Amino acid sequence: MDILIKAGQLFLSLSILILVHEFGHFIAARYFKIRVEKFYLFFNPWFSLLKFKRGETEYGLGWLPLGGYVKIAGMIDESMDKEAMKLPPQPWEFRSKPAWQRLIIMLGGIIMNVLLGIFIYWMLLYISGEEYIPTESVKYGIAVDSLGSEMGFKNGDRIVAVDGKQVENFLKIPSAIIINLANTVTVQRNGQQVSVPIDQSMIKKAIDNKSVDFLSIRIPFVVKGFAPNSPAKSAGIEVNDQVIAINGQPAFYYDEIKNHLTVNRGKQIDVSFLRSNDTITKQIALPSDGLLGVQLAPPTDFMQTRTIKYS
């Protein structure tokens, strides 16, 4: 039943996209006083499921759901009607109009699709708002990649300010550092505030790498789901289990556990995890890629969020 519902939703969504696209061509043509002979959702070779005429235009529903079309006078389109092109151009035909008008008509469908996408995104923000994780809620600190480490950050640092200014939305911190060419970032490290100077060459490196992932939210390793043929699932790990050690060495966070898994690729490892109040250890044969095949719980499962309302 779910498959039928999703197929129906996909079919309806594509139908709306087709209608909006063809309407873009239609409205542009009508604006420039060009005759539109047909407006069809889906193609209609040999027969139509539904059709009616209003004014000069025939509106209809075809039976072949591979697209749609508008038949614009004086233009060879999907209908491949070439007979009218043998006659002299008429003022209400596409071919008699200036090039700039013809260009707008041809681009009308794409323009309408772009506007539809903007409208849908705006409506989602208007109705649901924009959810974000405040910087102050990032209680486990940050996880850094090699570039973040070169900049001077350390795993577990908690960002306090960028060039002396607090950044409310944590996900905007990397872009604030890059775009504003930040000179210093204040972090809380081991209970003390530390000023991390930012070498401008590191910012250039981040721009060249097109990456804002040099800082990310540090999260515990809590299992939310499994990939197909997951080694972790095969070993008996379950959803909501929290990994706390690899080969007897404490490791609570994703970045710590990832390092252990990378070192032990292709080997047998002992994975210790919490299940309710019990600590359990299982042996897992790691594949050559070093992945456990699990989906992690997102940061929003551990930290409070805020929502910006646009309505």
Salt bridges, closest charged atoms under 4 A:
GLU37 OE1 - LYS71 NZ 2.60
GLU56 OE2 - ARG35 NE 3.53
ASP81 OD2 - LYS71 NZ 3.19
GLU83 OE1 - LYS86 NZ 3.53
GLU93 OE1 - ARG95 NE 2.86
GLU136 OE2 - ARG306 NH2 2.58
GLU150 OE2 - LYS205 NZ 2.99
ASP157 OD2 - ARG189 NH2 2.78
GLU168 OE2 - ARG306 NH1 2.41
ASP208 OD2 - LYS204 NZ 3.03
GLU238 OE2 - ARG275 NH1 3.60
ASP241 OD2 - ARG275 NH2 2.79
ASP255 OD1 - ARG218 NE 2.83
GLU256 OE2 - ARG218 NH2 3.48
ASP301 OD2 - LYS224 NZ 3.01
